[in-house]
Structures are given as C-alpha cells and as structure tokens.
Amino acid sequence: MMAVLSISTKPMTVLLDLPVELILLIASSISTIYNIDPDYRLPPHKSIFYPRRILKPVLRLLPDLASINTLSRTCKALYNVVNPLLYDVCSKNEALGRLSVLFAVEHQLEEVVDRLVAAGVSLDFEVVVENDVYGLLHVAAWLGYVGMVQKLLDVYGDSDARQTWVYRRLGLNSNKTALDMAAESGRSDVVRLLAAIPLPSSQVPLRIAPGYKNSSRALARKDFVIEYAGFESRRMYIGRAFSGSVATKNAQLDTIRWLGTHEDCDVNYCDDGEDCDNNYIHPPLVRAISPLNCQASVVKLLLQLGANPNFHKDNDHAPLHIAATKALVEAAELLLDAGAHVNVPGVNGGTDLTDILRPIRHFTLSSRAQMLQLLLEHGADPTATNGLGQTPLHVVFGLEDASHVQELVGILLQFGAGSTVEKEDLQVPPRTPITHSMRTSNIGAVKAFLPHIQNQELRQQVVQWLTNASL
C-alpha cells in the first residue's frame, strides 16, 4: 500500500517543483470543445430574447474550467497557484465570465462575485430569466437573496451609480425594475431594501420595452433601438412594484401591505398620459381581480388600504364587472360592500347582469345563481338593457340547461324583471323574452311569464301554446 501511495504522489511532487509560471502554462493548456451556454442564459444581443428553437449551440475551444478547478483542489499549494487562473480565464472570455457571475449570484457566492469583479469581469449584461431578459440585480431580487442584492449594490460603485442600476428597467415586454421582481415574488426583505433607495440626481429616462412595439420575439434584430418615453419617478417606482405585487399567483399580503402604506405609494396607480410605456395601464384592484386564481384576501386588503372599488381606465371594465363575469363571488361581495357601483355598463355595452347570464365557462350552475342573487340584492337593475336592447330575461335563454334557466328566470322575476317579458330587443326580427321561452320550449319559464303579460291577445296566444305543449 505504501509503495502504491509513493508512486501515485510522485507526479504531484514533480509538478509542484516546477516554476509557478510553468504550472500556470500547463493548467491553462487544459482545454476542451464544448457548448459554452447549453441553457441559453445569455441572449445573443442586448435587451433581446430569442426563442430557443431558433438558437444554435455555440461550440468553442476553451479552457476546461472543471478540470482546472479539479487540479487546483488536489492540494493547497496547487490551489494557491492555479485557482487565480480560473478568474483570469473568466476575465478574458466574456461568455465564461458572465456565466460565472450568474452562477455566483444564483448560488449566493458573494466572495466569488468580488473576485470576478476584481479580475475584470463586468456586471453590465443581461440574462434570460423566466422567458424574459433581465439584469443580475433583477435575478438576485427575484430569488430573494437580500445579501446578494446588497453585494451587487456595493459593487456597482458610488451612490449615484448604484441608484441608476436600481431604477434600470429591463424585460422584453414587462419593463421591470429589480424592485418589481422582488415585489412580484413576495421577497419582503429585498422590497424594503430596494424601496428605500432614492432616485439618482440625474433624471432616469423611462425605457419602452422592446416587445411592446415588436411582440414577435423571432423577429428581434441586433440593431433594435430602445426607445424612451418620459422619466422615472418615485410614484412610478413604488406604484408599479405595488401593482405587480397584487397580480401574482402567490401574492404575499405582508409585501402588499408594506408597499401599500409606503409614503410614495398610490394604491390606485396606473400609467396615464403620454409619458409612460403602457405597461401598467390597469390599476392594482383590476389586476388583482383579473386572474381566475384571484385571492379574495388580496382584494380585501386593497380595499382596506384605500383602493377605489369603482376606479378603472376609460376603455376597461370596472372591477365589479370583472369579478362578476369571472364568477368571483367572494371578491364581488367585497367590492359591493365597499361601495362598487352595480349598474355601470361594461366596455361592450352590457350590464353586469346581462353579461353573467351569457354562456361563460367560469360559472357553475350554483355560482351563477349565487352571483345573480348577490347583484340583485345590491340594487342591480333587472330591466336594464345592453347594446342590443336585451334585458337579462332576453339573454338568459342563451344558456343550455332548461332547469337552470328556469331557476334564473325565477330570481329575476322576484326582483322586478316581470315588466320586461314583452319588451322587444333591437334585433331583426325583434324578439321578446316570451318568444325566447317559447322558441326554446321552456314550459316552466313560459308559465312564470304568464302572470306578467299585459297584452291580452298575447296572453291568449301563450295560454294556447301551453295547452298545445301539454298534449
């Protein structure tokens, strides 16, 4: 055993006896051909994201970092000599250097970041994260690595340079700051750190996300020019982060509450005017209600923070209309209790009542009846018409389940819809709820309409129809 050991260690002894320069030369000659970026983390061109299907592997003859690293770990003496070579290689190869920094950031290796920067590796590059293009500070913030975020801020330089990095917006379509990334992933510690950083002394132009005017990622060009509109403000910086924090599947109430009570936060924030990039045109309450996985607890918190239950942009649906048509009964109830207007026409001219009675896949039989009852109890007008002159009693017959239609008709009649049973819509030829009920052979609905018919001739026709239908 001792003989074997002495033979195996002899080459190492010989290598250590060589001059340092020769050891480095030997180590640096260890190379291999490999795909430098197999996961496509580095976009081919700045601020542009290419789908993987159009990218081709980039094969290069490069120093074999894995082998060099293994050699440096064989003994302390070699480590002291060879390990600096790893950082030197990274500084001389841009792609290797960037991937090494990204690895250090994603694995919270703060000392490695320091050594890479000291070796001359730049931090000014973008990487692909979550199918979009962001910077290193965005990555650390998104992962919630508060220590790494602080490390990057320290490395960026003086306060003005640091602030410029913090307010930098990136992303093909999203146009986010690192604070936005932290807020959306619910990283409260990082949110508090980044929100406290003031604007730099010089104005920060508001970048327009490249994908906003060129949504086809496959058509992205190397010479694509980034455009700007207006300038960043504290209201925008905090407001957008707050808005993003409520619109995520795993919204964190602590993060929302902290941002919502920040002195620079507008709880009804949305972009307006020409000096914006049209990325945040919906107020937070609308964004919180829009997903089908809407959390009622988030809606409740927003209302407690002072969100206006009726605020929406001119060409957008009101929060209640969105909640109602998505079958979000609990959210709708919270909005109504907070004073949401129940008879506001939607973008297409429909009312909350007419729109929830259309065939919408979000509804179950029970949730539709529950939503209808809720809206009517809070003052929804059962006689109001949509852009086609249709009342709720017209629209309800578009549903397939006859017994369900009969149930909904009964609820509408209970709240005063009986006066519209003879009302003609604006279609050609015009139709009434009565003709709809007879056309669909819904005997239960026809019987329910009969007491509300004022025209005696029509009443007789309906009675005769019921008689024939019972034969």
SVG drawing of the C-alpha trace seen along z (x, -y; Angstrom):
<svg xmlns="http://www.w3.org/2000/svg" viewBox="-107 -66 118 68">
<polyline fill="none" stroke="black" stroke-width="0.4" points="0.0,0.0 2.8,-2.4 4.6,-1.6 1.5,-2.4 1.0,-5.6 4.5,-6.8 4.2,-6.1 0.8,-7.9 2.1,-11.0 5.4,-11.4 3.9,-13.2 2.3,-15.7 5.7,-16.3 7.3,-16.8 4.6,-19.3 5.0,-21.3 8.7,-21.5 8.1,-23.4 8.2,-27.2 4.9,-28.9 4.8,-30.3 5.2,-26.8 2.5,-25.4 0.1,-28.1 1.0,-27.4 0.3,-23.7 -3.0,-24.4 -4.1,-26.9 -3.4,-24.5 -6.1,-22.1 -8.8,-22.9 -11.9,-21.2 -14.5,-21.9 -18.0,-22.4 -21.2,-24.3 -20.4,-27.4 -24.1,-28.2 -26.2,-25.0 -29.2,-26.5 -29.2,-29.7 -29.0,-32.0 -27.1,-34.7 -29.2,-36.5 -27.4,-36.9 -27.9,-40.6 -28.6,-43.1 -32.3,-43.5 -33.4,-40.9 -34.7,-37.5 -34.6,-34.7 -36.8,-31.6 -34.6,-28.5 -36.0,-26.9 -34.1,-29.5 -30.9,-29.4 -28.0,-27.1 -25.3,-25.8 -22.1,-27.8 -19.1,-25.4 -15.7,-26.8 -12.3,-25.6 -12.0,-27.0 -10.0,-26.3 -11.6,-23.4 -12.6,-25.2 -13.9,-22.0 -10.6,-20.2 -8.6,-23.3 -10.7,-23.6 -10.2,-19.9 -6.5,-20.3 -6.5,-23.3 -8.3,-21.3 -5.7,-18.4 -3.6,-20.2 -3.3,-23.6 -0.1,-24.5 -1.7,-24.0 -4.8,-25.7 -2.9,-28.9 -1.1,-28.8 -3.9,-27.6 -7.1,-29.0 -6.4,-32.6 -6.1,-31.2 -9.8,-30.4 -10.7,-34.1 -8.2,-35.2 -9.8,-32.8 -13.2,-34.2 -12.0,-37.8 -10.6,-37.0 -13.6,-35.2 -16.7,-37.3 -19.3,-34.5 -17.5,-32.4 -17.1,-35.4 -20.8,-36.3 -22.0,-32.7 -19.6,-32.5 -21.1,-35.7 -24.6,-34.4 -23.8,-31.2 -22.3,-33.0 -25.4,-35.2 -27.9,-32.3 -25.9,-30.4 -25.3,-33.3 -21.5,-33.1 -20.7,-36.7 -17.0,-36.2 -16.8,-34.8 -18.6,-37.9 -16.0,-40.1 -13.1,-38.1 -14.7,-38.0 -15.2,-41.8 -11.7,-42.3 -10.4,-40.1 -12.2,-42.5 -15.5,-40.7 -18.2,-43.3 -21.6,-43.1 -23.3,-45.1 -25.0,-42.4 -28.4,-40.7 -29.5,-37.1 -32.6,-35.1 -34.8,-34.5 -38.4,-33.3 -38.5,-33.6 -37.5,-37.3 -34.3,-39.3 -33.1,-40.9 -30.0,-42.0 -28.1,-40.4 -29.8,-42.7 -33.2,-41.6 -32.2,-37.9 -31.0,-38.3 -34.1,-40.3 -36.4,-37.8 -34.8,-34.9 -35.0,-37.0 -31.3,-36.9 -31.0,-40.1 -27.3,-39.5 -26.5,-39.2 -28.6,-42.2 -26.6,-44.2 -23.4,-42.8 -24.3,-43.9 -25.3,-47.4 -21.9,-47.7 -20.0,-46.6 -21.9,-49.0 -20.0,-51.9 -20.9,-55.3 -24.5,-56.2 -25.5,-57.8 -24.3,-54.8 -25.9,-52.5 -29.2,-54.3 -29.1,-54.3 -28.7,-50.5 -31.6,-50.2 -34.0,-52.2 -33.0,-50.4 -35.9,-48.8 -35.4,-45.6 -37.5,-42.9 -38.8,-42.3 -42.4,-43.1 -42.5,-43.6 -40.2,-46.6 -39.4,-45.8 -37.0,-47.1 -35.4,-44.8 -37.9,-46.1 -40.8,-44.9 -39.2,-41.4 -38.9,-41.3 -42.5,-42.5 -43.9,-40.0 -42.1,-37.1 -43.1,-38.3 -39.5,-39.0 -40.3,-41.4 -36.7,-41.9 -35.5,-42.8 -38.5,-45.0 -37.7,-47.0 -34.0,-47.3 -34.7,-48.5 -37.7,-50.7 -35.5,-52.8 -33.1,-53.8 -33.9,-57.3 -33.8,-58.5 -30.4,-59.4 -29.5,-63.1 -29.9,-62.9 -33.2,-62.0 -33.7,-58.4 -35.4,-58.0 -38.4,-55.6 -37.5,-52.8 -40.1,-51.4 -39.9,-47.6 -38.8,-46.4 -41.6,-43.8 -44.3,-46.5 -43.9,-47.5 -42.3,-44.3 -44.1,-41.5 -42.7,-38.8 -39.6,-37.7 -38.4,-35.7 -38.1,-39.0 -35.9,-40.7 -32.9,-42.3 -29.4,-43.1 -29.8,-46.7 -33.1,-47.1 -33.2,-50.6 -34.5,-51.0 -36.9,-53.9 -37.8,-56.1 -40.9,-58.0 -40.8,-60.4 -38.8,-59.9 -38.9,-57.6 -40.5,-59.0 -40.8,-57.7 -44.6,-57.4 -44.0,-55.2 -41.2,-53.2 -43.2,-52.3 -46.6,-52.2 -45.6,-49.7 -44.0,-47.5 -47.2,-47.6 -49.3,-46.9 -47.1,-43.9 -47.2,-42.5 -51.0,-42.0 -51.2,-40.4 -49.2,-37.3 -50.5,-33.8 -48.7,-33.7 -49.3,-37.2 -47.8,-37.9 -50.0,-40.0 -47.1,-41.3 -45.4,-42.7 -48.6,-44.2 -49.4,-45.8 -45.9,-47.3 -45.8,-48.7 -49.4,-49.9 -48.7,-52.0 -45.4,-53.4 -45.4,-57.2 -44.8,-57.2 -47.4,-54.6 -50.6,-55.4 -52.9,-52.4 -54.9,-53.3 -51.7,-53.6 -51.8,-53.1 -50.0,-54.7 -51.6,-57.7 -50.7,-60.4 -48.0,-60.2 -45.1,-60.0 -45.4,-56.3 -44.7,-53.0 -48.2,-51.4 -47.1,-48.5 -49.2,-49.4 -52.4,-50.7 -54.6,-48.8 -54.9,-49.8 -53.9,-47.3 -57.5,-46.4 -58.3,-45.5 -55.0,-43.5 -55.8,-41.6 -59.2,-40.6 -58.3,-39.7 -56.7,-36.3 -59.0,-33.3 -57.0,-32.4 -57.8,-35.8 -57.3,-35.8 -60.2,-37.4 -57.8,-38.2 -55.8,-40.4 -58.9,-42.2 -60.0,-42.8 -56.5,-44.1 -56.5,-46.5 -59.9,-47.9 -58.7,-48.3 -55.7,-50.2 -58.0,-52.7 -58.3,-51.2 -61.3,-52.8 -63.8,-49.9 -65.0,-51.9 -61.7,-53.1 -60.8,-51.9 -59.5,-53.3 -62.0,-54.5 -61.6,-51.5 -61.5,-48.9 -64.2,-47.1 -64.9,-48.1 -63.6,-45.9 -67.1,-44.6 -67.8,-43.7 -64.6,-41.7 -65.3,-39.9 -68.9,-39.2 -68.1,-37.7 -65.3,-35.6 -67.6,-34.0 -65.6,-35.5 -68.5,-35.6 -66.4,-36.5 -64.5,-39.2 -67.7,-40.7 -69.3,-40.7 -66.2,-42.6 -66.5,-45.2 -70.2,-45.7 -69.7,-46.1 -67.1,-48.7 -69.5,-50.7 -68.9,-49.4 -71.5,-50.7 -73.6,-47.9 -75.2,-49.3 -72.2,-50.5 -72.2,-49.4 -69.2,-47.3 -66.9,-48.2 -69.2,-46.3 -72.4,-48.0 -73.5,-45.0 -74.5,-45.3 -73.2,-43.1 -76.5,-41.1 -76.6,-40.6 -73.0,-39.6 -73.1,-37.0 -76.1,-35.3 -74.1,-34.6 -72.5,-31.1 -69.3,-31.7 -67.2,-28.7 -66.1,-30.1 -69.6,-29.6 -71.2,-26.5 -74.9,-26.3 -74.8,-27.3 -72.2,-30.1 -74.2,-31.8 -77.4,-31.8 -75.4,-33.0 -73.8,-35.9 -77.2,-36.9 -78.8,-36.9 -75.9,-38.9 -76.0,-41.6 -79.8,-42.0 -79.7,-42.3 -77.3,-45.2 -79.5,-47.1 -78.7,-45.8 -81.4,-46.8 -83.1,-43.7 -84.7,-45.8 -81.6,-47.5 -80.6,-46.7 -77.3,-46.0 -76.2,-47.5 -78.6,-45.1 -81.6,-46.2 -81.6,-42.9 -82.6,-42.7 -81.4,-39.9 -84.6,-37.9 -83.6,-38.0 -80.0,-36.9 -80.7,-34.1 -82.2,-31.9 -78.7,-31.5 -77.9,-29.0 -78.5,-25.3 -79.7,-23.9 -83.5,-24.5 -84.0,-23.9 -81.1,-26.3 -82.7,-28.9 -86.0,-28.5 -84.2,-29.0 -82.6,-32.2 -85.8,-33.5 -87.5,-33.0 -84.8,-35.0 -85.1,-37.8 -88.9,-37.9 -88.6,-38.1 -86.6,-41.3 -88.9,-43.1 -87.9,-41.8 -91.6,-41.0 -92.1,-44.3 -89.8,-43.3 -91.3,-40.0 -92.9,-41.7 -90.0,-44.0 -88.6,-43.7 -84.9,-43.8 -83.1,-45.6 -82.5,-42.5 -84.2,-41.8 -86.7,-40.4 -87.1,-41.7 -87.7,-39.1 -89.1,-39.2 -88.3,-37.1 -91.6,-35.3 -90.7,-34.4 -87.4,-33.2 -89.0,-30.9 -91.5,-29.5 -88.7,-29.0 -86.7,-27.0 -89.8,-25.1 -89.1,-26.1 -92.5,-25.4 -91.5,-26.4 -90.3,-29.8 -93.4,-30.4 -95.7,-29.6 -93.6,-32.0 -94.0,-34.8 -97.8,-34.4 -98.9,-36.5 -96.7,-39.4 -98.2,-39.6 -100.3,-42.8 -101.3,-42.4 -104.4,-40.3 -104.1,-39.0 -100.5,-37.8 -101.8,-36.3 -104.3,-34.2 -101.6,-33.0 -99.4,-32.0 -102.2,-30.1 -103.0,-28.3 -99.2,-27.5 -99.2,-26.0 -102.3,-23.9 -100.7,-22.5 -97.4,-21.9 -99.2,-19.8 -100.9,-17.5"/>
</svg>
